């Protein structure tokens, strides 16, 4: 089972739709989560039909910004749990009756409102005991080395993100592909960040221990799409070789982070 997660930055042109259509044809995702659709309900319904999905949940755009959409095929059953301009929260039931919790996220770009977003994430975690997968464009990074170019990220913003994921028992699923998922500018003005990611709790990692997250090519948006392969212990990737890794992947750059350095020294 595959899931495609992408901040499309608008679906109002045929070029972006064609790129999305190509991804759907190539990877056959059972679910697709799109953020910043900048599209109306009627426009998204037409897109659903053209892409061949059986179900859809949306959160309408507000003015000239926002818009969320979750699409799914008839191979799974989706039950809506909650939604807002920053998330769509559902219960997923597969054909073999396996149930798990999926929260598609879009972090508020206004940093003054980011605390509300992390509070929402904690509340979602509090009300569910199911295996839990969540992710999308969170508009935030966990560590300073996840940004290159531009001004350094404020430490308190990264700390709040880490505190929220720790509270919820969520682990970063890692990735294959380019290190950064968002790019803007050129040459000396180029800024790159890993704003898009997938997170899972222990129950979800036990259910799908071989799962992989791929950062697909940058096309039609400033954000790389994420392709999530949900793989059980007896399953292997259909997209190249499995990246042999554990749940924790250490990077030397983490030593530069004050809190991480202290953690390493104390263990």
HELIX and SHEET records of a PDB file:
HELIX    1   1 UNK A   14  UNK A   27  1                                  14    
HELIX    2   2 UNK A   41  UNK A   51  1                                  11    
HELIX    3   3 UNK A  111  UNK A  113  5                                   3    
HELIX    4   4 UNK A  114  UNK A  126  1                                  13    
HELIX    5   5 UNK A  144  UNK A  146  5                                   3    
HELIX    6   6 UNK A  155  UNK A  168  1                                  14    
HELIX    7   7 UNK A  187  UNK A  189  5                                   3    
HELIX    8   8 UNK A  202  UNK A  207  1                                   6    
HELIX    9   9 UNK A  252  UNK A  256  5                                   5    
HELIX   10  10 UNK A  258  UNK A  265  1                                   8    
SHEET    1   A 6 UNK A  55  UNK A  59  0                                        
SHEET    2   A 6 UNK A  68  UNK A  72 -1                                        
SHEET    3   A 6 UNK A  31  UNK A  35 -1                                        
SHEET    4   A 6 UNK A   2  UNK A   7  1                                        
SHEET    5   A 6 UNK A 226  UNK A 229 -1                                        
SHEET    6   A 6 UNK A 212  UNK A 215 -1                                        
SHEET    1   B 6 UNK A  76  UNK A  84  0                                        
SHEET    2   B 6 UNK A  87  UNK A  94 -1                                        
SHEET    3   B 6 UNK A  99  UNK A 106 -1                                        
SHEET    4   B 6 UNK A 132  UNK A 137  1                                        
SHEET    5   B 6 UNK A 196  UNK A 200 -1                                        
SHEET    6   B 6 UNK A 171  UNK A 172 -1                                        
SHEET    1   C 3 UNK A 147  UNK A 148  0                                        
SHEET    2   C 3 UNK A 191  UNK A 193 -1                                        
SHEET    3   C 3 UNK A 182  UNK A 184 -1                                        
END                                                                             
